[in-house]
Amino acid sequence: MRFARDERREARDELMHQARYYESQRAGLGLDFLDAVDTALTGIEHFPDAWRAYPGWDREPVVRVQQVEGFPIGVVYLIDRGRIVVLAYTHHRRKPGYWLNRIDG
């Protein structure tokens, strides 16, 4: 079963910012990044419970993170009423939990 997906506006902004950054580092790297994110999202849509809870997360709703292969980025998401909600595309070095205010939003 494939789940539908929503994305917080801030998450989409992060994704585009990161893609532009990677593209500025090397032509085509931004597209490679977006392809890798798409692969991660497809996996989440098909198997949303397959990835671990966000480190230290022990309450409902369960917030999970799926790593983007080949990049230091994680897709932070939760399931709400049968839909995947992407909260953030977070860099491993960015302040942990900065996206917490997006859970209810």
C-alpha positions as CSV (number, residue, x, y, z in Angstrom):
1,M,0.0,0.0,0.0
2,R,1.3,3.4,-0.9
3,F,0.6,6.3,1.5
4,A,-0.2,9.8,0.3
5,R,2.3,12.5,1.3
6,D,2.1,16.1,2.5
7,E,5.1,18.3,3.1
8,R,5.4,21.3,5.4
9,R,6.2,24.5,3.4
10,E,9.4,25.0,5.5
11,A,10.5,21.4,4.6
12,R,10.0,22.2,0.8
13,D,12.0,25.4,1.2
14,E,14.8,23.4,2.9
15,L,14.8,20.9,0.1
16,M,15.1,23.5,-2.6
17,H,17.8,25.4,-0.7
18,Q,19.9,22.2,-0.3
19,A,19.4,21.2,-4.0
20,R,20.7,24.7,-5.0
21,Y,23.6,24.4,-2.7
22,Y,24.6,20.9,-4.1
23,E,24.2,22.2,-7.6
24,S,26.5,25.1,-6.9
25,Q,29.1,22.6,-5.7
26,R,29.1,20.6,-9.0
27,A,26.8,20.7,-12.0
28,G,24.3,17.9,-11.8
29,L,24.8,17.2,-8.1
30,G,21.6,19.1,-7.2
31,L,19.6,16.8,-9.5
32,D,21.4,13.8,-8.1
33,F,20.4,15.0,-4.6
34,L,16.7,15.4,-5.6
35,D,16.8,11.9,-7.2
36,A,18.1,10.5,-4.0
37,V,15.4,12.3,-2.0
38,D,12.8,11.0,-4.3
39,T,14.1,7.4,-3.8
40,A,13.9,7.9,0.0
41,L,10.4,9.3,-0.2
42,T,9.2,6.4,-2.4
43,G,10.5,4.0,0.3
44,I,8.7,5.9,3.0
45,E,5.4,6.0,1.0
46,H,5.5,2.2,0.6
47,F,6.9,1.3,4.1
48,P,6.3,4.2,6.4
49,D,7.0,2.2,9.6
50,A,10.2,0.7,8.4
51,W,12.6,3.5,9.6
52,R,13.6,4.1,13.2
53,A,12.1,6.7,15.4
54,Y,13.9,10.0,15.6
55,P,16.7,9.6,18.2
56,G,15.3,10.2,21.7
57,W,11.7,10.4,20.4
58,D,9.4,8.4,22.7
59,R,5.9,9.8,22.3
60,E,3.0,10.0,19.8
61,P,2.9,10.7,17.0
62,V,6.0,8.7,16.2
63,V,8.5,10.9,14.3
64,R,10.8,8.9,12.1
65,V,13.8,9.7,10.0
66,Q,15.0,8.1,6.7
67,Q,18.5,8.9,5.6
68,V,19.0,10.1,2.0
69,E,21.5,7.8,0.4
70,G,24.8,9.5,-0.5
71,F,24.0,12.8,1.3
72,P,24.2,13.9,5.0
73,I,20.4,14.6,4.9
74,G,17.6,12.9,6.7
75,V,13.9,13.0,5.8
76,V,12.0,13.7,9.1
77,Y,8.4,12.6,8.9
78,L,5.3,11.3,10.8
79,I,2.1,9.6,9.9
80,D,-1.1,11.6,10.5
81,R,-4.5,10.2,9.6
82,G,-3.0,7.8,7.1
83,R,-0.9,10.5,5.4
84,I,2.9,10.9,5.5
85,V,3.8,14.4,6.7
86,V,7.3,15.5,5.9
87,L,8.5,17.9,8.6
88,A,12.0,18.5,7.5
89,Y,14.9,17.7,5.2
90,T,17.5,18.1,7.9
91,H,21.3,18.2,7.6
92,H,23.1,16.0,10.1
93,R,25.1,19.0,11.4
94,R,22.0,21.2,11.9
95,K,20.7,21.9,15.3
96,P,18.6,18.8,16.3
97,G,14.9,19.3,16.8
98,Y,14.7,22.7,15.2
99,W,11.7,21.4,13.3
100,L,9.6,20.5,16.4
101,N,7.2,23.4,16.0
102,R,6.1,21.9,12.6
103,I,4.5,18.8,14.2
104,D,1.2,20.5,14.8
105,G,1.4,22.9,12.0
